[in-house]
């Protein structure tokens, strides 16, 4: 795929700022494999170093940032994030329990009223 090592190193370095969606611990030291790369979009397979769960992440890097990525500081990454709360482990578990007992099609699931508000 011809990815510059600096981008993969950047992703591995920044993983420490994120937590595993299953065990909630830092993703520092996680295993990251690039599954595909198209322009600014990366599909990554991430394996948590703590609980060994594997999941897929889609990472989009805006515009020419790919070439400038080595100069980005951690504060820049955090400051530019959208003003949304991260998905909590409890929310993931609630969704898992809901889907475990759900009987129906995807269309049925999508048309369910939103009871979270």
C-alpha positions in Angstrom: 0.0 0.0 0.0 3.0 2.3 0.3 2.0 4.1 3.5 4.6 6.3 5.1 5.7 4.8 8.3 5.2 8.2 10.0 1.4 7.9 9.7 1.4 4.4 11.3 3.7 5.6 14.0 1.4 8.6 14.6 -1.6 6.3 14.9 0.2 4.0 17.3 1.4 7.0 19.4 -2.1 8.6 19.6 -3.8 5.3 20.5 -2.8 6.0 24.2 -5.4 8.8 24.2 -8.3 6.4 23.6 -9.8 3.6 25.7 -10.8 0.1 24.7 -14.6 0.0 24.1 -14.7 -3.4 26.0 -12.4 -3.2 29.0 -12.2 0.6 29.2 -8.4 0.7 29.6 -6.0 2.7 27.5 -5.2 1.4 24.1 -1.5 2.2 24.7 0.6 -0.6 23.3 -2.3 -2.0 21.2 -1.6 -3.9 18.0 -2.7 -1.9 14.9 -2.9 -3.3 11.4 -3.9 -1.2 8.4 -6.5 -3.1 6.5 -7.0 -0.6 3.7 -6.1 3.0 2.9 -7.8 5.2 0.4 -6.7 8.9 0.3 -7.5 10.3 3.7 -9.4 7.2 5.0 -7.8 4.3 6.9 -9.5 1.1 7.9 -7.6 -0.2 10.9 -7.8 -3.5 12.9 -7.0 -2.7 16.5 -6.3 -5.4 19.2 -6.4 -4.2 22.8 -3.1 -5.0 24.6 -5.1 -5.5 27.9 -8.1 -7.7 27.0 -7.1 -8.8 23.5 -10.4 -7.8 21.9 -10.1 -7.0 18.2 -12.2 -4.3 16.5 -12.2 -2.3 13.3 -11.7 1.5 13.3 -12.3 3.8 10.4 -10.0 6.9 10.6 -10.5 9.9 8.4 -7.8 12.5 8.2 -8.8 15.8 6.7 -7.2 17.1 3.5 -3.5 17.7 3.4 -3.1 16.7 7.1 -1.7 13.3 6.0 1.5 15.1 4.8 1.7 17.3 7.9 0.8 14.6 10.5 4.3 14.5 12.1 3.9 18.1 13.3 0.6 17.6 15.0 0.7 17.8 18.8 -1.7 15.8 21.1 -3.4 19.0 22.2 -4.2 19.9 18.6 -5.9 16.5 18.1 -8.0 16.9 21.3 -8.9 20.5 20.7 -10.2 19.8 17.1 -12.5 17.0 18.2 -16.2 17.6 17.9 -18.0 18.6 21.1 -19.6 15.2 21.8 -19.4 12.9 24.7 -17.7 9.6 23.9 -19.7 6.4 23.9 -19.5 4.9 27.4 -18.9 1.3 28.2 -22.3 1.3 29.9 -24.0 2.5 26.7 -22.2 -0.3 24.7 -23.4 -2.9 27.2 -27.0 -1.5 27.2 -27.0 -1.7 23.4 -25.6 -5.3 23.5 -28.3 -6.4 25.9 -31.0 -4.7 23.9 -29.8 -6.3 20.6 -29.4 -9.7 22.3 -33.2 -9.8 23.0 -34.3 -8.0 19.8 -36.4 -10.0 17.4 -36.9 -8.5 14.0 -35.3 -7.1 10.9 -32.8 -4.2 10.6 -35.7 -2.1 9.3 -37.7 -2.9 12.4 -34.7 -1.9 14.6 -34.2 1.4 12.8 -37.9 2.4 13.0 -37.9 1.9 16.8 -38.7 5.1 18.8 -35.7 6.7 20.6 -36.4 6.3 24.3 -33.1 7.8 25.4 -34.4 11.4 25.4 
